[in-house]
C-alpha cells in the first residue's frame, strides 16, 4: 500500500515538527509531504523487490549465496543461529507456513464455488 502525503503529514505532526491541517494547495509543507511520500514509496519498492526475488526459490537463494561474499553469508548464518534458527526448526516452520497457505487457498476456493 503506497504512502500518501497525508500519511507523511500525520507522522510530521505526531513528531511535533509542524502542525495544522493537511492542505497541500495552500501549505507548502504539505506539498513537500507529498514529495516525501513519493520518494519513500520508491525506496520501499526497491527494498521489497529485492528480498522476494532472493527468497522465492531455492535456485535464487543459491545464486545469491554464490554471488555474495562468503563473509556476509556466514554472518547471516551466525545471526540466524544466534537468534535461535536451526535447520530442523526452519524446515518445520516452512512446512507449517505451506500448510497454512494451502488451507487458506482451499478456504478461498470453497467460498468462491458456493452460490
N, C-alpha and C positions, 0 to 999 in steps of 0.2 A: 504494500500500500504506500503510494508516494506521499511524501511530506508536502504540506501546503504552507503558504506564507502565514496563515493563521496559526498553524502548529508552532512554527518558529516564533511568532509573535507571542504566543502564550508562554513559551519557555523563557523568552526575554523578560516578560512581565513577572513570571514566577521568580526569576533570579533577582528581580529588583533593579534591573539595568535601565528600564524605561517603564512608562505607564501610559494608560489611556486606552481608548477603544481602537479596534483594528479597522483602519480605513486607509488602504494603500493609495487611494486617489488624492487624498489631502495631506497625508502624513508621510514624509519621505522615509522615515524609519520603517514604516510598514512596507513600503515599496522595497526597501532593502531586505526585509524579511522574506519577500517573495524570491528575490535573487539568491539568498542564502539557502532557501528550501530547494531550489533547482540544483544548486551546486552540491548540497548534501545528498540529494537523490542520485546524482551522477556517481558520487563516491560510493554510496551504499550499493548501487547497482554493480559497480565494478567488483566490489568485495563479494557480493552474493554470487556473482557469475564465476568467480574464481574457485570458490570452495566446492560447489556441487560438481563441477566438471572434474575435479580431482577425486572425489569420493564416490561417484556414481557407480563405477565399475572397477573390478579388480585390475583390469588392464590399465586403466587410467592411473590407479594408485601405483602400479608397478612402474609406469612411465615416470610419474612424479618422483618416486624413490630413486630411479636410475638417473634422473636429471638434477637431483638436489644434492648438494654437497653432503657427504656421509656424516659429517659432524652434526648437521641440522636434523638429519633423520634420527641419529642416536639421541640427540637432545629431546626430540619429540617422544621417542620411545621411553626415555628415562622419566620424562614428565608424566606420561600416562601411567607408568608403573608406580611412580611416587604417589599419585592420587588414587591408586587402587585398581587400575585396569589390569586384568590378566587375560591371557589368550582364552582360557576357558570361560571366564566371565564375559568377555566380548562376544564369543560365539553364542553363548546363551542369550545375551541381550539382543543380538541380531535376530535370532530365531523368535524371540518374544515380539520384537517390532514387526517382523514379517507376518507373524500370526495376527497381530493387531490390525495391520494394514489389510490383510486378506479378509478378516472378519468384517471390517468396515466396508470393504468393497462389496462383499456379499450382501450386507445390510442395505447398501445403497441400491444394488441391483434388485433386491426384493421389493424395495419401496417403489422403484420405477415400474415394475411389472404389475403391481397391484392397481386396480382401477380406482 
